[in-house]
Amino acid sequence: MRHCGTQTLETDRLILRRYVSEDAAAMYRNWASDPEVTKYLRWPAHASQQISQRVIDDWLTQYARPDVYHWVIVLKAGGEPIGDIAVVEMKDRIATAHIGYCIGKPWWHQGIASEALQAVMDFLFDAVNVNRIESMHDPRNARSGDVMKKCGMKYEGTMRSADWSNQGIYDACCYALLKEER
């Protein structure tokens, strides 16, 4: 693989870029404080903007590493950060990236998550030279799987009691796409 760190990506409607410290207010307001957004995630809704600030400050230090891929999702119209997408696990030995994402509720069902995911997948396949991109979701959160399918990921099966979120241990629906299948 050719690690090159988090690069700015652009789509028709979005800019995916590195976080900056000033994103804390929008992060807190637009998604991190909403228990509906964090329902199927591994971290609880933020109780204050200060928590969002601490999280971002920690992420900023990680950008020094060339194998960190973490973007804030920003709408071109208005420049407002509305979500997050990241490689949450990188397996260098097998050139695999596991992606996680979330967006604020006002932007659900508009194709934004799939637009962001597709841009990240293209970047990882083309610039980083990953061979496999994977993601998973709780079966109670089927819309997340719809995002994966829309981006060409293939359902590989459901692993029983294989992951956890704010809802507890859950069966994980697994999706992936290989570079050669694009």
Backbone hydrogen bonds in HBPLUS format (Angstrom, degrees):
<---DONOR---> <-ACCEPTOR-->    atom                        ^
c    i                          cat <-CA-CA->   ^        H-A-AA   ^      H-
h    n   atom  resd res      DA  || num        DHA   H-A  angle D-A-AA Bond
n    s   type  num  typ     dist DA aas  dist angle  dist       angle   num
A0002-ARG N   A0128-VAL O   2.86 MM 126  4.65 165.5  1.88 129.0 134.0     1
A0005-GLY N   A0066-PRO O   2.76 MM  61  4.10 129.0  2.02 146.5 130.2     2
A0009-LEU N   A0016-LEU O   2.78 MM   7  4.95 160.0  1.82 146.9 153.9     3
A0016-LEU N   A0009-LEU O   2.76 MM   7  4.95 171.3  1.77 150.6 153.7     4
A0011-THR N   A0014-LEU O   2.93 MM   3  5.08 167.7  1.94 144.5 146.4     5
A0076-LYS N   A0013-ARG O   2.89 MM  63  5.58 175.1  1.90 146.6 145.3     6
A0015-ILE N   A0074-VAL O   2.87 MM  59  5.15 154.5  1.93 149.3 156.1     7
A0074-VAL N   A0015-ILE O   2.91 MM  59  5.15 153.1  1.98 150.1 158.0     8
A0017-ARG N   A0072-VAL O   3.25 MM  55  5.62 158.2  2.30 150.0 152.9     9
A0072-VAL N   A0017-ARG O   2.83 MM  55  5.62 160.8  1.87 163.2 167.7    10
A0023-ASP N   A0020-VAL O   2.93 MM   3  5.68 167.9  1.95 128.2 130.6    11
A0024-ALA N   A0021-SER O   3.41 MM   3  6.29 169.4  2.42 126.1 126.4    12
A0027-MET N   A0023-ASP O   2.89 MM   4  6.00 163.8  1.91 162.0 167.5    13
A0028-TYR N   A0024-ALA O   2.94 MM   4  6.05 170.3  1.95 153.5 155.8    14
A0029-ARG N   A0025-ALA O   2.93 MM   4  6.04 170.3  1.93 151.1 154.4    15
A0030-ASN N   A0026-ALA O   2.75 MM   4  5.57 166.6  1.76 151.5 155.8    16
A0031-TRP N   A0027-MET O   3.14 MM   4  5.84 155.9  2.20 143.2 147.0    17
A0032-ALA N   A0027-MET O   2.86 MM   5  5.74 160.4  1.90 155.8 155.1    18
A0033-SER N   A0028-TYR O   3.25 MM   5  5.26 138.8  2.43 138.5 136.4    19
A0034-ASP N   A0031-TRP O   3.20 MM   3  5.51 163.2  2.23 114.5 119.7    20
A0046-HIS N   A0032-ALA O   2.71 MM  14  5.58 159.3  1.75 137.5 141.5    21
A0037-VAL N   A0034-ASP O   3.03 MM   3  5.39 127.2  2.32 107.4 120.2    22
A0038-THR N   A0034-ASP O   3.16 MM   4  6.51 158.7  2.20 153.4 159.6    23
A0041-LEU N   A0038-THR O   3.01 MM   3  4.94 168.1  2.02 112.1 115.0    24
A0166-ASN N   A0041-LEU O   2.85 MM 125  6.00 132.7  2.08 160.3 166.8    25
A0051-ILE N   A0048-SER O   3.20 MM   3  5.51 135.2  2.41 102.1 112.3    26
A0053-GLN N   A0049-GLN O   2.89 MM   4  6.19 153.0  1.96 149.5 157.8    27
A0054-ARG N   A0050-GLN O   2.95 MM   4  6.22 156.3  2.00 145.4 150.7    28
A0055-VAL N   A0051-ILE O   2.97 MM   4  6.23 161.2  2.01 154.9 159.9    29
A0056-ILE N   A0052-SER O   2.99 MM   4  6.21 169.2  2.00 152.9 155.5    30
A0057-ASP N   A0053-GLN O   2.88 MM   4  6.07 163.4  1.91 151.4 156.6    31
A0058-ASP N   A0054-ARG O   3.04 MM   4  6.26 149.6  2.14 144.0 151.3    32
A0059-TRP N   A0055-VAL O   2.99 MM   4  6.36 158.8  2.04 150.8 156.9    33
A0060-LEU N   A0056-ILE O   2.85 MM   4  6.11 153.4  1.92 157.8 165.3    34
A0062-GLN N   A0059-TRP O   2.95 MM   3  5.17 132.7  2.18 103.2 116.7    35
A0063-TYR N   A0060-LEU O   3.35 MM   3  5.55 146.9  2.47 101.1 109.5    36
A0065-ARG N   A0062-GLN O   3.02 MM   3  5.87 167.0  2.03 126.5 130.2    37
A0068-VAL N   A0065-ARG O   3.41 MM   3  5.74 154.2  2.49 117.6 115.7    38
A0087-VAL N   A0069-TYR O   2.87 MM  18  5.49 162.8  1.90 162.3 164.9    39
A0071-TRP N   A0085-ILE O   2.84 MM  14  5.41 174.0  1.85 172.7 172.3    40
A0085-ILE N   A0071-TRP O   3.11 MM  14  5.41 161.9  2.15 149.7 150.9    41
A0073-ILE N   A0083-GLY O   2.85 MM  10  4.91 172.7  1.85 124.7 127.2    42
A0082-ILE N   A0073-ILE O   2.74 MM   9  5.73 164.9  1.77 166.2 170.7    43
A0075-LEU N   A0080-GLU O   3.09 MM   5  5.49 166.6  2.11 140.9 138.9    44
A0079-GLY N   A0075-LEU O   2.93 MM   4  5.20 123.2  2.26 139.6 153.7    45
A0104-GLY N   A0082-ILE O   2.82 MM  22  5.61 157.2  1.87 172.6 178.8    46
A0084-ASP N   A0102-CYS O   2.81 MM  18  5.43 159.6  1.85 160.9 167.1    47
A0102-CYS N   A0084-ASP O   2.91 MM  18  5.43 151.5  1.99 155.4 157.0    48
A0086-ALA N   A0100-GLY O   2.97 MM  14  5.59 161.0  2.00 163.6 167.8    49
A0100-GLY N   A0086-ALA O   2.95 MM  14  5.59 159.2  2.00 160.1 166.9    50
A0088-VAL N   A0098-HIS O   2.74 MM  10  5.75 137.4  1.92 152.9 166.8    51
A0098-HIS N   A0089-GLU O   2.82 MM   9  5.10 165.3  1.84 163.2 164.4    52
A0091-LYS N   A0096-THR O   2.81 MM   5  5.02 174.2  1.81 156.7 158.5    53
A0094-ILE N   A0091-LYS O   3.24 MM   3  5.81 136.8  2.44 111.1 120.7    54
A0096-THR N   A0091-LYS O   3.07 MM   5  5.02 164.5  2.10 133.0 137.4    55
A0095-ALA N   A0092-ASP O   3.09 MM   3  4.70 161.6  2.13  99.6 105.3    56
A0131-ASN N   A0095-ALA O   2.75 MM  36  5.25 153.6  1.82 139.1 148.0    57
A0132-ARG N   A0095-ALA O   3.09 MM  37  6.41 158.2  2.14 154.5 155.5    58
A0097-ALA N   A0132-ARG O   2.95 MM  35  6.44 154.6  2.02 155.1 162.0    59
A0134-GLU N   A0097-ALA O   2.89 MM  37  6.28 163.0  1.92 157.1 161.5    60
A0099-ILE N   A0134-GLU O   2.93 MM  35  6.35 158.3  1.98 168.1 170.0    61
A0107-TRP N   A0104-GLY O   2.97 MM   3  5.74 159.8  2.01 125.9 132.3    62
A0108-TRP N   A0105-LYS O   3.07 MM   3  5.21 173.8  2.07 117.1 117.9    63
A0115-GLU N   A0111-GLY O   3.06 MM   4  6.13 146.8  2.17 137.5 146.9    64
A0116-ALA N   A0112-ILE O   2.94 MM   4  6.18 158.3  1.98 152.7 157.8    65
A0117-LEU N   A0113-ALA O   2.84 MM   4  6.04 164.8  1.86 151.4 156.3    66
A0118-GLN N   A0114-SER O   2.88 MM   4  5.92 162.0  1.92 144.1 149.1    67
A0119-ALA N   A0115-GLU O   3.20 MM   4  6.35 156.0  2.26 139.5 145.5    68
A0120-VAL N   A0116-ALA O   3.03 MM   4  6.32 159.6  2.07 153.1 158.5    69
A0121-MET N   A0117-LEU O   2.84 MM   4  6.05 161.9  1.87 154.9 160.3    70
A0122-ASP N   A0118-GLN O   2.92 MM   4  6.09 166.0  1.94 150.7 154.3    71
A0123-PHE N   A0119-ALA O   3.04 MM   4  6.21 161.1  2.08 144.7 150.0    72
A0124-LEU N   A0120-VAL O   2.88 MM   4  6.09 164.8  1.90 154.3 158.2    73
A0125-PHE N   A0121-MET O   2.90 MM   4  6.09 164.2  1.93 156.8 160.8    74
A0126-ASP N   A0122-ASP O   2.88 MM   4  5.89 167.9  1.89 152.0 156.1    75
A0127-ALA N   A0123-PHE O   2.77 MM   4  5.34 148.6  1.87 139.8 150.2    76
A0128-VAL N   A0123-PHE O   3.39 MM   5  6.86 150.2  2.49 146.4 153.2    77
A0129-ASN N   A0124-LEU O   2.97 MM   5  6.10 108.9  2.50 138.2 156.7    78
A0130-VAL N   A0124-LEU O   3.05 MM   6  5.82 174.4  2.05 140.6 142.4    79
A0179-LYS N   A0131-ASN O   2.79 MM  48  5.06 152.7  1.87 142.5 144.9    80
A0133-ILE N   A0177-LEU O   2.97 MM  44  5.44 161.7  2.00 153.1 159.0    81
A0177-LEU N   A0133-ILE O   2.87 MM  44  5.44 145.9  1.98 150.9 161.8    82
A0135-SER N   A0175-TYR O   3.00 MM  40  5.48 154.2  2.07 147.7 149.1    83
A0175-TYR N   A0135-SER O   2.94 MM  40  5.48 166.1  1.96 170.5 166.9    84
A0137-HIS N   A0173-CYS O   3.03 MM  36  5.31 145.9  2.15 136.0 146.5    85
A0173-CYS N   A0137-HIS O   2.90 MM  36  5.31 170.1  1.91 162.5 159.5    86
A0141-ASN N   A0138-ASP O   2.77 MM   3  5.31 162.4  1.80 122.6 128.5    87
A0144-SER N   A0141-ASN O   3.08 MM   3  5.88 145.8  2.20 120.4 127.8    88
A0145-GLY N   A0142-ALA O   2.98 MM   3  5.13 119.3  2.36 100.3 115.3    89
A0146-ASP N   A0142-ALA O   3.00 MM   4  6.42 142.7  2.14 145.3 156.8    90
A0147-VAL N   A0143-ARG O   3.15 MM   4  6.51 144.9  2.28 142.6 150.0    91
A0148-MET N   A0144-SER O   3.27 MM   4  6.68 156.0  2.33 143.8 149.3    92
A0149-LYS N   A0145-GLY O   2.91 MM   4  6.21 164.1  1.94 154.8 158.6    93
A0150-LYS N   A0146-ASP O   2.91 MM   4  6.04 158.7  1.95 146.5 152.6    94
A0151-CYS N   A0147-VAL O   3.23 MM   4  6.48 135.6  2.44 140.2 150.8    95
A0151-CYS N   A0148-MET O   3.12 MM   3  5.26 133.9  2.35  98.5 110.9    96
A0153-MET N   A0148-MET O   3.04 MM   5  5.36 148.9  2.14 154.9 145.2    97
A0152-GLY N   A0149-LYS O   2.89 MM   3  5.10 159.2  1.94 115.0 116.9    98
A0154-LYS N   A0176-ALA O   2.74 MM  22  5.35 173.3  1.74 146.0 143.6    99
A0176-ALA N   A0154-LYS O   2.98 MM  22  5.35 147.6  2.09 134.4 143.0   100
A0156-GLU N   A0174-CYS O   2.75 MM  18  5.49 176.5  1.75 152.0 152.8   101
A0174-CYS N   A0157-GLY O   2.81 MM  17  5.57 178.0  1.81 173.6 173.7   102
A0159-MET N   A0172-ALA O   2.86 MM  13  5.15 155.4  1.92 148.7 145.6   103
A0172-ALA N   A0159-MET O   2.83 MM  13  5.15 148.6  1.93 154.1 153.5   104
A0162-ALA N   A0170-TYR O   3.07 MM   8  6.36 117.4  2.47 138.3 145.8   105
A0163-ASP N   A0170-TYR O   3.29 MM   7  5.56 159.6  2.33 158.0 159.9   106
A0170-TYR N   A0163-ASP O   2.79 MM   7  5.56 161.7  1.82 144.6 148.8   107
A0165-SER N   A0168-GLY O   3.00 MM   3  5.22 145.9  2.12 124.3 133.8   108
A0168-GLY N   A0165-SER O   2.92 MM   3  5.22 165.8  1.95 115.0 118.5   109
A0181-GLU N   A0178-LEU O   2.91 MM   3  5.32 153.8  1.98 113.1 121.7   110
A0182-ARG N   A0179-LYS O   3.33 MM   3  5.78 170.8  2.34 115.2 117.8   111
